[in-house]
Amino acid sequence: MGIFKGNQTQLGFLYPKTTDFIFAVIGEEMGFVVAGAVIIGYVYLVTKCLYVAKTAKDDTGALIASGITGIFLFHMLENIGMVMGLLPITGVPLPFISYGGSSLITNFICIGLLLNISSKRQKTIFAK
């Protein structure tokens, strides 16, 4: 329909459109290509998280990275499935896209943990 021209979003049929139904807004106003790009971006994020978990230095890092991967995967599948009508409507936000400060801060903390686990597996360049 175009940005700010969607029937469902602009006429008030999707009430929590900035939080729970943000993927419906993206799909309606920006189209299939952008909605597909969002899904591909999440698949890329989950595969990178799994790579970090697989190449972690110790078992604790691998378990933390696997848990974070599960969080991202569950939130993505639950929110997109909820918007499509396949799963029940819950308050699970879409990571990095839904409006909400605590969810965004938690996602950034999870990415920071993944970066720390990933950096520990590499050799130091300037070690003597």
N, C-alpha and C positions, 0 to 999 in steps of 0.2 A: 504493500500500500504506500510505502514511503514514510520517512521520518515524520512523526507527529501527525500521521494521517490514518492510523489504524483504527478500525471500527471498535474492536473489543477493548482496546486500551483507552482511547480518548472518550468513549461514551460511558465509561465507568463500569463495564462488565467484569473487569479484573480489578478488584479492589486493592489488594496489596501488590501492586504491579512493580514496585521498586525492590521488594524483598523476595516474596515467595514465587511470584510468577514472572520473574525477569526474563527467563528464557522464552516465554510466550511473547513478551514484548519484542525481544530481539528477532524472533522468527517472523512475527507479523509485520513489523515496521522495517526491518532491514533485509529480510528475505532468506531464502534457503542457503545461499552461498555463505553468508555471515554466520548463520546458525550452524552450518556444517563446519565452518572454520573454528567456531567455539568448541565443538565436539572434538575436532582433530587436535586442537590445542590442549584439551584435557587428556586425550589419549597420549599425546607426547609427554605431558607432565607426569602421568602415571608410569609410563615406560622409563623415563629418566629416574623417577623415584625407585622403581624396581632395580634399575642398574646400580644405583647407589647402595641399595640394600644387598645386592648380590656381591658387590666388590668392597664391602665394608671390611675394616681391619679386624674387628672383633665381633663376637656374637651380640653384645649389647647394642652396638651401632646398627647391626643388621636387623635386630628386633625393633629398634626405634624407627628405623627407616621403613620397615615393613608396616608398622602401625600407622605411620603418617601416610603411607601409600593407601592403606585401607580407608583412612579417614577421607582422603581426597576422592577415592573411587566411590565410596558410599555416598558422599554428599553429591557428587556429580550424577550418579545413577538415580538417587532418590529424587533430586530436584527435577531432572529432565523427565523421569518416569511419571512424576506427579503432574507436571505440566501437560504431558501427553495423555493423561488419564489412565495410565497403566498401574500406578501405585496410589495409595491413599494420600490425601493432602496432609502434609506435616509442615512444621516450621523450619525445615532444613534449608539453609541458604546455599546458593550456588557459589562456590569458592571464587574469590577475587572479583566477582561481578555484582552480587547482591549488595544492597545498601545495608550497612550495619557495621558499627565500629568494632564491636567485640569479635565478630567473626573474622573481620579483616586482620585484626591484630593477631588472632590465633593462627590464621593462615600464614602470616609473615613470620611468626615464631616457628612454625613447622618448617618453613622454607629455610630459615636460619639454622635450625637443627640439621636439616639435610645437607646444607652447605658445609657445616662443621664436620659432619661424618664424612662427606666427600673429600674435604681437605686433609683429613687425617690419613687417608690411604695413599696420598702422593708423597714422594720423597722430597725432602727439603733440598733446595738448590745450594744454599750457602752454608751448609753444615760442614764442620771441620772434622 
